[in-house]
Amino acid sequence: MDPPQSGMESEKEIKSVIEVMAASGKYWHDWDKLKGMLSIHLKQVLSDYPEAKMTIEQQQSCLGVSFPELAKRLDDALNSFAEGPPFTLQRLCEILLDARNIYSKLSKLALALEKNLLVTSTLTISSDPYALSTLQNATVADRETKDSPVQCNLVSNGVEPIASAGDADEVMAEVEEAEVEDVIDMDTIEAIVRSSEADTAPATTSDS
């Protein structure tokens, strides 16, 4: 089954595409088109938070920047990927699909999104068949392990995780520990991401 190539402007259709990527960790669309879809959904998710409706002064107090500045910074980070999506695409999609349940505050959501958008490695477009069954299988598996730590449930379906779930959890823990009154510190996030990328570089280990 091929991915739909037209009529991608509605939020419902965009969400369905993001759901498939969140379940599979792969993408099938032209990156420029996909980037546009992610940008639309990103802005919608951000605008759903109460902080988006605060005064500029209130936003700067709780976010460290105004909402328009924050939204532009995140959108610019997404659009900075010219050749393909970040290798954190799967986690990025998971966050965008369930942001309000995962992060109660916009500042925490922004930290997570920026962490996933500050990486440098990218994915290549998938040549595998585009199958919505991947999404359905992943949804069932996710329900069965809802109380377990974040992990990739797709190995049984023949889909390899993008990156170690443990590594991702460790980085997120470091990011959350680095928060000071929920004000976003870009220098701290960048340092954590660089350290994470270095630690997760391809390497072999030995038990001997």
Buried (B, 14 or more C-beta within 10 A) or exposed (E): EEBEEEEBEEEEBBBBBBBBBBBBBBBBBEBEEBBBBBBBBBBEBBEEBEBBEBEEEBBBEBBBBBBEBBBEBBBEBBBEBEEBBBBBBBBBBBBBBEBEEBBEBBBBBBBBBBBBBBBEEBBEEBEEEBBEEBBEBBBEBBEEEEEEEBBBBBEEBEBEBBBEBEEBEBBBEBBEEBBEEBBBBEEBBEBBBEEBBEEBEEEEEEEE
